[in-house]
Amino acid sequence: RLFTVRHHGAIVQLYMASAPEKSRKHLALYSLVIFVVVTVHFGAEDILTIYELSKPLCWDSKLIGYGSAARHLQYLSSLLGLRLLQSCLADTWVAEIGLAFNILGMVVFAFATITPLMFTGYGLLFLSLVITPIVRAKLSKLVSKSEQGALFSAVACVNSLAMLTASSIFNSLYPATLNFMKGFPFLLGAGLLFIPAILIG
């Protein structure tokens, strides 16, 4: 019964069937938001280590370790930031603030030529992971209880597709743009994040 097409049909119905409490347009747009945010997050993560190892940064294994620790601290800082900001701001504003800091972090990475600037970029990403849970919560409110399973299956599919897209775009773009601007993939990521910022707004 796991391999029946009924499950796939439930996901298609989720986006196609209209219902009074459900907006198909909002479902599609919020799914696009998750796709873009996850693509940029994992795409940037894919090339960060090689970016730090090469000139002009030329990081050694110790600095790479510190960079990795700073990158993983985002999970904790985003959780704390989400808790704190939700007590005084609406979810939409929290997501917009998270996106704004994410964009700033990407721009700093693009132009980072010294170690302190690189860690400044990591510091600016302290709220980079608040967007996804907020959008998931918004998606959850758009569908009925019986459709929650299909919704989160669809979100998992969007996540997986975004990870594949991230690797193919950023890993191909980085060597192709080394000649004219090493940090161009980060600038592209910052530009792409304006899409979810506009859609959420």
C-alpha positions in Angstrom: 0.0 0.0 0.0 3.0 2.3 0.4 3.6 2.3 -3.4 0.1 3.2 -4.5 -0.3 6.4 -6.7 -3.1 7.5 -4.3 -0.5 9.3 -2.2 0.8 11.2 -5.2 -2.8 12.0 -6.1 -3.4 13.5 -2.7 -0.5 15.9 -3.2 -1.7 17.0 -6.6 -5.3 17.4 -5.2 -3.8 19.6 -2.5 -2.7 22.2 -5.1 -5.5 21.7 -7.6 -8.7 21.3 -5.7 -10.4 24.4 -4.5 -12.0 24.8 -1.1 -13.5 27.7 0.8 -10.8 27.7 3.5 -7.9 27.1 1.1 -6.1 29.4 -1.3 -4.4 27.5 -4.1 -2.5 30.6 -5.0 -1.1 31.1 -1.5 -0.1 27.4 -1.3 1.8 27.6 -4.5 3.5 30.9 -3.6 4.5 29.8 -0.1 5.9 26.6 -1.6 8.0 28.8 -4.0 9.2 30.7 -1.0 10.5 27.5 0.7 12.1 26.4 -2.6 14.1 29.6 -3.0 15.1 29.9 0.6 16.3 26.3 0.8 18.1 26.6 -2.6 20.1 29.6 -1.5 20.8 28.2 2.0 22.2 24.9 0.8 23.8 26.4 -2.4 25.8 28.8 -0.4 26.7 26.1 2.2 28.0 23.9 -0.6 30.7 26.4 -1.8 31.6 28.2 1.5 34.5 25.8 2.4 36.2 26.0 -1.0 35.6 29.8 -1.0 37.4 30.1 2.4 40.3 27.8 1.4 41.1 29.8 -1.7 42.7 33.2 -2.1 42.5 35.9 -0.7 41.2 34.3 2.5 43.4 31.1 2.4 42.0 29.7 5.7 43.7 26.8 7.4 41.9 23.8 9.0 41.5 25.7 12.3 39.7 28.6 10.8 37.6 26.2 8.6 36.5 24.6 11.9 35.6 27.9 13.5 33.7 28.8 10.3 31.8 25.5 10.5 31.0 26.1 14.1 29.7 29.6 13.3 27.6 28.2 10.5 26.0 25.6 12.8 25.3 28.2 15.6 22.7 29.6 13.2 20.3 26.8 14.3 20.5 27.9 17.9 20.5 31.6 17.3 17.5 31.3 14.9 15.5 29.3 17.4 16.2 31.9 20.2 15.6 34.8 17.8 12.3 33.2 16.6 11.1 32.8 20.2 12.1 36.4 21.1 10.8 38.2 18.0 7.5 36.3 18.0 6.6 37.7 21.4 6.6 41.3 20.0 6.2 41.0 16.2 3.9 39.3 13.7 5.3 36.2 11.9 5.4 38.0 8.6 7.7 40.7 10.1 10.0 38.0 11.7 10.4 36.3 8.3 11.1 39.6 6.6 13.8 40.5 9.2 15.3 37.0 8.8 15.4 37.5 5.0 17.0 41.0 5.4 19.8 39.7 7.6 20.2 36.7 5.2 20.6 39.1 2.2 23.1 41.2 4.1 25.1 38.1 5.1 25.3 37.0 1.5 26.5 40.4 0.3 29.2 40.5 3.0 30.4 37.0 1.9 30.5 38.1 -1.8 33.0 40.9 -0.9 34.9 39.3 2.0 38.6 39.4 1.5 39.7 39.2 5.1 38.8 36.8 8.0 37.0 39.4 10.2 34.7 40.3 7.3 33.9 36.6 6.7 32.9 36.1 10.4 30.8 39.3 10.1 28.9 37.5 7.3 28.4 34.5 9.6 27.2 36.8 12.4 24.6 38.5 10.1 23.1 35.0 9.3 22.1 34.6 12.9 18.4 34.7 11.9 18.8 32.9 8.6 16.7 29.8 9.6 13.6 31.5 10.9 11.9 31.8 7.5 11.2 28.1 6.9 9.3 27.3 10.1 7.2 30.4 9.7 6.3 29.6 6.1 5.5 26.0 7.2 3.2 27.3 9.9 1.5 29.5 7.3 1.1 26.6 4.9 -0.4 24.4 7.7 -3.1 27.0 8.4 -4.1 27.0 4.7 -5.3 23.4 4.6 -7.7 21.2 6.6 -6.6 18.7 9.2 -7.1 15.8 6.7 -4.7 17.4 4.3 -1.8 18.0 6.7 0.0 14.8 5.7 -0.2 15.5 2.0 1.0 19.1 2.7 4.1 18.1 4.5 4.9 15.4 2.0 4.7 18.2 -0.7 7.0 20.4 1.5 9.5 17.5 1.8 9.4 17.1 -2.0 10.0 20.9 -2.4 12.9 20.7 0.0 14.6 17.8 -1.8 14.1 19.4 -5.2 15.6 22.6 -3.8 18.7 20.8 -2.5 19.3 19.2 -5.9 18.8 22.5 -7.6 21.2 24.3 -5.1 24.0 21.8 -5.8 23.7 22.0 -9.5 23.4 25.8 -9.7 26.0 26.9 -7.1 28.6 24.2 -7.8 28.5 25.0 -11.5 28.4 28.8 -11.1 31.3 29.1 -8.7 34.1 27.8 -11.1 32.4 29.6 -14.0 32.6 33.0 -12.3 36.0 32.8 -10.7 37.6 34.9 -13.5 35.5 38.0 -13.0 34.1 37.8 -9.5 34.7 35.0 -7.0 31.8 36.0 -4.7 29.2 36.2 -7.5 27.2 33.1 -6.4 26.6 34.8 -3.0 25.4 38.0 -4.8 23.1 35.8 -6.9 21.8 34.2 -3.6 21.2 37.6 -2.1 19.3 38.6 -5.3 17.2 35.4 -5.2 16.2 36.1 -1.6 14.3 39.2 -2.7 11.8 36.9 -4.3 10.6 35.4 -1.0 10.8 38.8 0.6 8.4 40.2 -1.9 6.1 37.2 -1.9 5.8 37.1 2.0 5.3 40.9 2.0 
